[in-house]
Amino acid sequence: MAHHITCLWIVLVLLLQNCVLAEDGEIRSSCRTAPTDLVFILDGSYSVGPENFEIVKKWLVNITKNFDIGPKFIQVGVVQYSDYPVLEIPLGSHNSGGNLMAAVESIHYLGGNTRTGKAIQFALDYLFAKSSRFLTKIAVVLTDGKSQDEVKDAAEAARDSKITLFAIGVGSETEDAELRAIANKPSSTYVFYVEDYIAISKIREVMKQKLCEESVCPTRIPVAARDEKGFDILLGLGVKKKVKKRIPLSPTKIKGYEVTSKVDLSEFTSNVFPEGLPPSYVFVSTQRFKVKKMWDLWRILTIDGRPQIAVTLNGVDKTLLFTTTSIINGSQVVTFADPQVKTLFDEGWHQIRLLVTEQDVTLYIDDQEIENKPLHPVLGIFISGQTQIGKYTGKEETVQFDVQKLRIYCDPEQNNRETACEIPGFCLNGPSDVGSTPAPCVCPPGKPGLQGPK
């Protein structure tokens, strides 16, 4: 009975999704629709076996059903290889998900040796090179053994052609150095390992997220020693040009922006999030304010001014609200009312962090987890409206506040790497019994102490 209810729920979700895909002819933008050439390069050697190859095909169907297939959206190609590569599905050969799934299910297992390098070069020459679309290009290499030819040159040639490569190693016979040579860097993002083919389902969701990150998050934000995929919203809304006064976040050397009511921090969403947002992301902002009313720190509006996504601060009851899309009725709002949320309204600098996933949203304040709220499945966003920061709720009037950071990171794992080091007071420079700076913040030295005894 429970199985039937689950199936009915999935069908209902898919039907509702199709019903609300367009508003006045506009398509909701998300990784479902982001124009991408996506090629799967599948190991079909003897070590895989026919039963495991069927598992791979089902995994491939489950991955691709998350995307809209067609000439304006995602096009999928498949290469199977052993001693030689075989073009199973050319890019652009199917204009619907149903036809693509049927084509995947009809692929026959090859058997033979493992020549991964030749397969990568084949995908470059006979799929990507023949595509006339100027867009995101991704190849996913799935193998369960060491290649019997060289992979490095073919992988480098693909990267030189702006193709992003993922490598998935199955079982203990794969070689770590070879997978790293195939995939883009960092390997922590582009290389995956599973113990066997049955376990490949464990990485289905994370693989879907990573493919989405590549297609909707083209920009990089310098963070510590690595560049994170994401959106610097302050940069996207032209804060450096629009806001003249900078203010230091003492005792750090970091500076913020003093936003006044005369500044309009708005931009067309199509210029800020041209392909929408990934299914999971991290919203981070550092700000201080004296506002006692309800205002939107950040919001994405439809063309007629309705909020699709928003982070709202309610100065009346000292709560934080998160608005996002919903497959149920178009929109959903969750309220964070934990007593610790009130600290945001003490007129000091604070960092707000929201970890948004397909199931829930978690609020962090100054690096401390505060509260978790469930979410209904979400939809993509309409990008014909505006993205704004610092506006009174339901109005175009700008709020007076100070802001240092306002970003979206596309990798949800950035939630575990992000710190609140920019917050004044986060660096403690007193005696050792007062406390220490939480790692990994690097804080400036304090004033010299008294001269010790000779």
PyMOL commands that set and color helices and strands:
alter all, ss='L'
color gray80, all
select helices_A, chain A and resi 2-19+50-64+97-105+116-126+128-130+152-160+176-182+187-190+198-216+233-236+239-242+269-272+339-345+414-417
alter helices_A, ss='H'
color red, helices_A
select strands_A, chain A and resi 22-23+26-27+36-43+74-81+85-89+136-143+163-170+191-194+220-223+226-232+246-248+255-259+266-268+281-289+294-301+307-314+319-326+330-336+350-356+360-365+368-374+386-392+401-409
alter strands_A, ss='S'
color yellow, strands_A
deselect
rebuild
show_as cartoon
